């Protein structure tokens, strides 16, 4: 049976530069990220170029994506949160696209690597902290002091709130990484069972029916998970942005 971890291997394609004795290479991970960004750009620019009053299929898909993210952001962070729409929309489209690409056989799942999801989570975290301090100053610290808490347990609650806030990038990144990693390993394992059993002739083919059916079902489930994980990452981003805009609410 094929190694289910092999699909996550980072492969160096060609060198880019050498900085401080460290070799910087263009990898398969970078390639699929470039493909995703190029695909998203081509889709959005191409589908909205005509701006038809009666949208076609592609324009309708682009408009639905826009309204979906805009509605999520407005409901979570209010109208003031719309200034962050470019960031939130970019994150949603990027994560959705790389997740969907990763389901195609013999491709690479970018979000199955913790370094990528941590980078995205830190981008959100730093943006929230920077804007929260810029907009609210020291009032941003009200985020760690919930109102209505008795004074004798306030230090404990504040400590918990601070630890919870600092752990946001961890939970934000690990959730996406772990779901994509586990899903693809499961698909690879069941696909390996199908290949292995089919080598035993007619009896093997009959025995491979169940793993094949499970593989098809898991692939369908993985499509749903790919979208849901992008949505969960996006809505958590919106909630965190709301904390920066309205700390202590």
C-alpha positions in Angstrom: 0.0 0.0 0.0 1.2 3.5 -0.9 2.5 5.7 2.0 -0.4 8.1 2.8 2.0 10.7 4.1 4.0 10.8 0.8 1.3 13.1 -0.7 2.3 15.9 1.7 6.0 15.9 0.8 7.5 19.3 -0.1 9.5 19.1 -3.4 12.0 21.7 -4.4 11.4 22.6 -8.1 14.2 25.2 -8.7 16.3 27.6 -6.6 15.3 31.3 -6.4 18.0 32.9 -4.2 20.5 32.4 -1.5 20.2 34.7 1.5 22.5 34.6 4.5 23.7 31.1 3.5 20.1 29.9 3.4 18.9 28.5 0.0 15.4 29.8 -1.0 13.7 27.4 -3.4 10.4 27.4 -5.4 8.5 24.4 -4.2 5.4 22.4 -5.2 3.6 24.1 -2.4 4.4 27.6 -3.8 3.5 26.4 -7.3 -0.1 25.4 -6.2 -0.5 28.7 -4.3 0.5 30.5 -7.5 -2.0 28.4 -9.5 -4.7 29.2 -7.0 -4.1 32.9 -7.0 -3.9 32.9 -10.8 -7.1 30.9 -11.1 -9.0 33.1 -8.7 -7.8 36.3 -10.5 -8.7 34.9 -13.9 -12.1 33.8 -12.6 -13.0 37.1 -11.0 -11.7 39.4 -13.7 -13.1 37.3 -16.5 -16.5 36.8 -15.0 -17.1 40.5 -14.1 -15.5 42.0 -17.2 -18.9 42.4 -19.0 -20.9 43.5 -15.9 -24.1 42.4 -17.6 -27.4 43.4 -16.1 -28.5 39.8 -16.5 -25.5 37.9 -15.2 -24.3 34.7 -16.8 -23.2 31.6 -14.9 -19.7 32.8 -14.2 -20.8 36.3 -13.2 -23.5 34.8 -11.0 -20.9 32.6 -9.2 -18.6 35.7 -8.7 -21.5 37.8 -7.3 -22.7 34.9 -5.0 -19.2 34.6 -3.6 -19.0 38.4 -3.1 -22.4 38.5 -1.4 -21.8 35.5 0.7 -18.6 36.9 2.2 -20.0 40.4 2.5 -23.1 39.1 4.3 -20.9 37.1 6.7 -18.7 40.0 7.5 -21.6 42.5 8.0 -23.5 40.1 10.3 -20.4 39.5 12.4 -18.6 42.9 12.5 -21.2 45.4 11.2 -21.0 47.9 8.4 -17.7 49.2 9.8 -16.1 45.8 9.3 -16.6 46.1 5.5 -13.3 48.0 5.3 -11.7 44.6 5.9 -13.7 43.0 3.1 -10.7 42.7 0.7 -8.7 40.7 3.3 -11.6 38.5 4.3 -12.7 37.8 0.7 -9.2 37.0 -0.3 -8.7 34.6 2.6 -12.0 32.8 1.8 -11.4 32.5 -2.0 -7.8 31.4 -1.4 -8.5 28.8 1.2 -11.5 27.4 -0.7 -9.6 27.2 -3.9 -6.5 25.4 -2.5 -8.7 23.1 -0.6 -10.6 22.1 -3.7 -7.5 21.7 -5.8 -6.1 19.4 -3.2 -9.0 16.9 -3.7 -7.9 16.4 -7.3 -5.8 13.2 -7.5 -2.0 13.7 -7.8 -2.2 17.3 -6.8 -0.9 19.0 -3.6 -3.0 20.3 -0.6 -1.4 23.5 0.5 -3.5 23.8 3.7 -2.3 20.4 4.9 0.9 22.1 6.0 0.8 23.8 9.3 3.3 26.5 8.2 0.8 27.8 5.6 -2.2 27.8 8.0 -0.1 29.5 10.8 1.0 32.2 8.3 -2.7 32.9 7.4 -3.7 32.9 11.1 -0.9 35.2 12.1 -1.9 37.6 9.3 -5.4 37.8 10.8 -4.0 38.0 14.4 -1.6 40.8 13.7 -4.2 42.7 11.7 -6.7 42.5 14.5 -4.2 43.6 17.2 -2.8 46.4 15.1 -6.2 47.8 14.1 -7.6 47.3 17.6 -4.8 49.4 19.2 -4.9 52.0 16.3 -8.6 52.5 16.6 -9.2 52.1 20.4 -5.8 52.8 22.0 -5.7 51.5 25.6 -9.5 50.8 25.4 -8.6 47.8 23.3 -7.6 46.1 26.6 -11.3 46.1 27.6 -11.4 43.0 25.5 -9.7 41.2 28.4 -11.9 42.7 31.1 -15.5 41.5 30.5 -18.2 43.8 32.1 -20.2 42.6 35.0 -17.5 40.3 36.5 -17.2 40.4 40.3 -14.0 42.1 41.4 -12.8 39.1 43.4 -12.6 36.8 40.3 -11.7 39.6 37.8 -7.9 38.8 37.8 -8.6 35.1 37.1 -11.1 35.9 34.3 -8.6 38.5 32.8 -5.8 35.9 32.8 -8.1 33.4 31.1 -9.2 36.0 28.5 -5.5 36.9 27.8 -4.5 33.2 27.4 -7.6 32.6 25.2 -6.7 35.6 23.0 -3.1 34.6 22.6 -4.1 31.0 21.7 -6.3 32.2 18.8 -3.6 31.8 16.1 -3.0 28.2 17.3 -6.7 27.1 17.2 -7.3 29.2 14.0 -4.5 27.4 12.2 -4.6 23.9 13.6 -8.3 23.5 12.9 -7.8 24.0 9.2 -4.5 22.1 9.0 -5.8 19.1 11.0 -9.0 18.7 9.1 -7.4 18.8 5.7 -4.5 16.5 6.7 -6.8 13.9 8.3 -9.2 13.9 5.4 -6.6 13.3 2.8 -4.9 10.6 4.8 -8.2 8.8 5.1 -8.8 9.0 1.4 -5.4 7.7 0.6 -5.8 4.8 2.9 -9.1 3.7 1.5 -7.8 4.3 -2.1 -4.8 2.0 -1.2 -7.2 -0.7 -0.1 -8.9 -0.6 -3.5 -5.7 -0.9 -5.4 -4.3 -3.7 -3.2 -7.5 -5.8 -3.2 -8.0 -5.4 -7.0 -4.7 -7.2 -7.5 -6.3 -10.5 -6.3 -8.5 -11.1 -9.3 -12.2 -11.5 -9.2 -12.4 -12.1 -5.5 -10.3 -9.1 -4.9 -12.5 -6.9 -7.1 -15.5 -8.0 -5.1 -13.7 -7.3 -1.9 -12.7 -3.9 -3.2 -16.3 -2.8 -3.7 -16.8 -1.6 -0.1 -13.5 0.4 0.1 -14.3 1.9 -3.3 -17.8 3.0 -2.2 -16.3 4.4 1.0 -13.7 6.3 -1.1 -16.4 7.9 -3.3 -18.4 8.8 -0.2 -15.4 10.2 1.6 -14.4 12.2 -1.5 -17.9 13.8 -1.5 -17.6 14.5 2.2 -14.1 16.0 1.7 -15.6 18.4 -0.8 -18.0 19.6 1.8 -15.2 19.8 4.5 -13.0 21.8 2.1 -15.7 24.4 1.8 -16.7 24.3 5.5 -13.2 24.8 6.7 -12.8 27.8 4.5 -16.0 29.2 5.8 -15.1 28.5 9.5 -11.7 30.2 9.0 -13.5 33.2 7.4 -16.2 33.5 10.0 -13.7 33.3 12.9 -11.7 36.1 11.1 -14.9 38.2 11.0 -15.5 37.6 14.7 -11.9 38.6 15.6 -12.2 41.7 13.5 -15.4 42.6 15.4 -13.4 42.3 18.6 -10.9 44.9 17.2 -13.7 47.3 16.2 -15.8 46.8 19.4 -13.6 45.6 22.2 -15.4 44.6 25.3 -18.8 44.2 23.6 
